[in-house]
Amino acid sequence: MKEIERSNNLIGLSSEQIIELLGKPIEIYTYDDKVYMYNAGHIYEGLIFGHRNFGTMKHNYVFYIDFDETDKVKSTQISELP
């Protein structure tokens, strides 16, 4: 997801093309424009030794795709969930 977000390869694609490439979004928001939300994965921070975790924190990330009024991708963003 990070590479997709950095390369801006999705800019200008339609929502149908996005679903074909990435599958169904986990959430669809409608504000002024439509926004698709995808799970971008998680990163563990800390020490993991076997089955034991020592001070491990899990950081969850989401990938947002924002569409314009013509239903074309205008921007993308990866954010950490609080």
Protein Blocks (a to p, Z undefined) as FASTA:
>chain_A
ZZmmmnommgopafklmmmmnopafbdcdffbccddddebjcdedjdehjacehiacddd
dddddddfkopafbdcddddZZ
